Amino acid sequence: MSCIRDISLAPEGEKKINWVARNMPLLRAIAADFQQTRPLEGLKVTLSVHLEAKTAYLCRVLAAAGAEMHITGSNPLSTQDDVAAALVQGGLEVYATHGCTPEEYDADLRAALSCGPNIVIDDGGDLVHLLHTELRSLLPGVIGGCEETTTGIHRLKAMSRAGSLCFPMIMVNDADCKHLFDNRYGTGQSVWDGINRTTNLIVAGKVVVVAGYGWCGKGVSMRAKGLGAKVVVTEVDPVRALEAHMDGFTVMPMEEAAKAGDIFITVTGCCGVLRQEHFLEMKDGAILCNAGHFDVEVDVAALRRLAVEQYAARQNITGYWLPDGRTIFVLGEGRLVNLACGDGHPAEIMDMSFAIQARSAAYLAAHRGQLPPDVIPVPPEIDRAVALQKLSTLGIGIDRLSETQRDYLCII
């Protein structure tokens, strides 16, 4: 039995899903193929991904493949209630509400898993964690799963090293057609979309501090530069720090950057990136936000303890008034700013990411019982097929190697 906010919101959610579907040609083609081949026929799929329109369309594509879908969100603030309602109106099971409490979020995850899934599609690792801890009785029925994001991959690799992972998990995040585009161009654009629509402030001329220079940090920094900001990058990895320097950005430790920044964006996947000692050095009016998966990168609890008062400065902006008269602002409660304060990545970007997801789920079904209980790369043929199909939708052709060239390069 689904658990959502309000089924009467379904028409608005349907409009959103129809809009993204129009702009996701790869998934449309996969849906047409899946309707004929039914690769997930008879299988139960539990999905925990940010529940907005693009995810909803992926769910419908998997249902077209024959899957019995059980859906929940992967973040309390990224669920869109109208989209959840549209999925339920269309006959799918959904357990998710926007702004749910931690207890409600946990209950939704458990409800989505109560079907006894054969395939899990995770974003951050919460489903896999529950299956390996409190819901181990469901493990025998699991063929495998797919992980969408960097944080989830880190958790899976830790389980793999410990020898505790009980079924194969395909690392969708690490596919070239995912992280090179989703993490860089998707995060780069959607983070600034969330910041700009929430603050309504100019970026040009401001000092933007980006913590972390992985693929997501590269995208956020690139877009900040394009908007006219002076970009400062903080890093713990010397190679990435050198890369940021050679890309034209100022690199310094956070203890120095804290004094200079106007807008701070954490994109590390780590905890405690912005801490009490940094808050004490920041300018009056500094704006803090997070683009990492979990809400642990900005220590909001420490900021709350420092403040003499906190207040809603604007929708999705909390002001923390400090004893010395300064105010520091946090967007989206320190949760993913591109989803808590926006609609997430552009549809055309998620088209590639979710094409990888859909094809990987079908691959798991076709190879059930043949894959080891480990983290597994996306098969290169899936990655290449998605890239070629995406080029085709853009009207772009590329060269092909001749047999002589293949022989010369020793390609089999």
HUWO-V321316 format. One record per backbone hydrogen bond with DSSP energy under -0.5 kcal/mol. NH is the residue of the N-H (numbers start at 1). CO is the residue of the C=O. E is the energy in kcal/mol with one decimal. If there is no record, write none. Layout:
nh: <NH;NH>
co: <CO;CO>
e: <E;E>
//
This chain:
nh: <3;9;10;12;13;14;15;16;17;18;19;20;21;22;23;23;24;28;29;30;31;32;33;34;35;36;36;37;38;40;41;42;43;45;46;47;47;48;49;52;56;57;58;59;60;61;62;63;64;65;66;67;68;69;70;71;72;73;78;79;80;81;83;84;85;86;87;88;89;90;91;92;93;95;96;99;100;100;105;106;107;108;109;110;111;112;113;114;116;118;119;120;121;122;122;123;129;130;131;132;133;133;135;138;139;141;142;143;143;144;145;146;147;148;153;154;155;156;157;158;159;160;161;162;163;163;164;165;168;169;170;171;172;172;173;174;175;178;179;179;180;181;182;183;184;185;186;187;188;189;190;191;192;193;194;195;196;197;198;199;200;205;206;208;208;209;209;210;210;211;211;212;212;218;219;220;221;222;223;224;225;226;227;228;229;230;231;232;233;234;238;241;242;243;244;245;246;247;248;249;250;252;256;257;258;259;260;260;261;262;263;264;265;266;267;272;273;274;275;278;279;280;281;282;282;283;285;286;287;288;289;290;291;296;297;299;299;300;303;304;305;306;307;308;309;311;313;313;314;317;318;319;320;321;321;322;322;323;325;328;329;330;331;332;334;335;337;339;340;341;344;349;350;351;352;352;353;354;355;356;357;358;359;360;361;362;363;364;365;366;367;368;370;371;374;376;378;382;383;384;385;386;387;388;389;390;391;392;393;394;395;396;406;407;408;409;410;410;411;412>
co: <94;6;7;9;9;10;11;12;13;14;15;16;17;18;19;20;21;24;25;26;27;28;29;30;31;32;33;33;34;65;38;66;40;68;119;45;70;121;72;50;52;53;54;55;56;57;58;59;60;61;63;62;43;67;45;93;47;95;75;75;51;79;80;80;81;82;83;84;85;86;88;87;69;71;3;76;76;97;101;102;103;104;105;106;107;108;109;110;113;44;44;144;46;120;146;48;125;126;127;128;129;130;130;135;136;138;139;118;141;118;168;120;170;122;149;150;151;152;153;154;155;156;157;158;159;160;159;159;143;374;145;376;147;170;147;171;172;175;173;175;176;178;178;178;179;181;181;182;184;185;186;187;188;189;190;191;192;193;194;195;196;228;203;206;230;207;263;208;232;209;265;210;234;214;215;216;217;218;219;220;221;222;223;225;224;206;229;208;250;210;236;237;238;239;240;241;242;243;245;244;231;233;253;253;254;256;256;257;257;207;207;287;209;289;211;296;297;297;273;275;275;276;278;278;279;261;327;283;262;329;264;335;266;294;294;274;297;298;299;300;301;302;303;321;321;319;311;317;317;314;330;311;328;309;319;320;326;306;322;320;286;318;288;316;331;332;290;336;336;337;338;346;346;347;348;349;349;350;351;352;353;354;355;356;357;358;359;360;361;362;363;365;367;367;372;169;171;379;379;380;381;382;383;384;385;386;387;388;389;390;392;391;402;403;404;405;406;407;406;410>
e: <-2.6;-1.7;-1.7;-0.8;-1.6;-2.6;-1.7;-1.6;-2.2;-2.6;-2.0;-2.2;-2.4;-1.7;-0.8;-0.8;-1.4;-1.9;-2.1;-2.4;-2.8;-2.0;-2.0;-3.3;-2.2;-0.8;-0.8;-2.5;-2.8;-2.2;-1.5;-1.1;-2.2;-2.4;-2.3;-0.5;-2.4;-3.1;-1.2;-1.8;-2.3;-2.0;-1.8;-2.3;-1.8;-2.1;-2.4;-2.1;-2.1;-1.0;-1.8;-1.9;-2.8;-0.8;-2.4;-2.5;-2.6;-0.5;-1.2;-0.8;-2.5;-0.6;-0.5;-2.3;-2.1;-1.9;-1.9;-2.0;-2.8;-1.5;-2.0;-2.4;-1.4;-2.8;-1.8;-3.2;-0.6;-1.2;-2.8;-2.2;-2.1;-2.3;-2.1;-2.2;-2.4;-2.4;-1.5;-1.2;-2.2;-2.7;-1.9;-1.5;-2.6;-0.6;-2.9;-0.6;-2.2;-2.2;-2.4;-1.8;-0.7;-0.8;-2.6;-1.9;-1.5;-1.2;-2.0;-3.3;-0.6;-1.3;-2.0;-2.2;-2.5;-2.3;-1.9;-2.2;-1.9;-2.5;-2.8;-1.8;-1.9;-2.6;-2.5;-1.7;-0.5;-1.1;-2.5;-0.7;-0.6;-2.5;-3.1;-2.9;-0.7;-1.8;-1.5;-1.0;-1.6;-1.7;-0.7;-2.0;-1.2;-0.9;-2.7;-0.8;-0.7;-1.2;-2.3;-1.9;-1.7;-1.9;-2.7;-2.5;-0.9;-1.9;-2.4;-2.4;-2.7;-2.3;-1.2;-2.7;-2.0;-2.5;-2.1;-0.7;-2.2;-0.5;-3.2;-0.6;-3.1;-0.6;-2.8;-0.8;-2.7;-2.7;-1.8;-2.5;-2.5;-2.5;-2.2;-2.1;-2.4;-2.0;-1.5;-1.5;-2.4;-3.0;-0.7;-2.9;-3.4;-2.1;-0.6;-2.4;-2.1;-2.2;-2.6;-2.1;-2.4;-1.5;-1.5;-2.3;-1.8;-1.6;-1.1;-2.4;-2.7;-1.1;-0.7;-0.9;-2.2;-3.2;-2.0;-3.0;-2.9;-1.9;-3.0;-2.6;-1.3;-2.4;-0.6;-1.0;-2.2;-2.0;-1.3;-0.8;-0.8;-0.5;-3.3;-1.6;-2.5;-3.1;-2.0;-0.7;-3.5;-1.6;-0.7;-2.6;-0.6;-2.3;-1.8;-2.6;-1.9;-1.9;-1.7;-2.8;-1.2;-2.1;-1.0;-1.6;-1.4;-2.6;-2.5;-3.2;-2.6;-2.8;-0.6;-0.6;-3.3;-0.5;-2.2;-2.2;-3.0;-2.4;-2.5;-2.5;-2.1;-2.4;-3.0;-1.0;-3.6;-1.5;-2.4;-0.6;-2.2;-1.7;-0.7;-1.0;-1.5;-3.1;-1.3;-2.1;-1.9;-2.8;-2.4;-2.4;-2.4;-1.9;-2.0;-2.3;-2.0;-2.3;-1.4;-1.0;-2.4;-0.5;-2.0;-2.9;-0.5;-1.5;-1.6;-2.7;-2.0;-2.3;-2.1;-2.7;-2.4;-2.4;-2.3;-2.0;-2.0;-1.2;-1.3;-2.7;-2.6;-2.6;-2.3;-2.2;-0.5;-1.0;-2.6;-0.5>
//
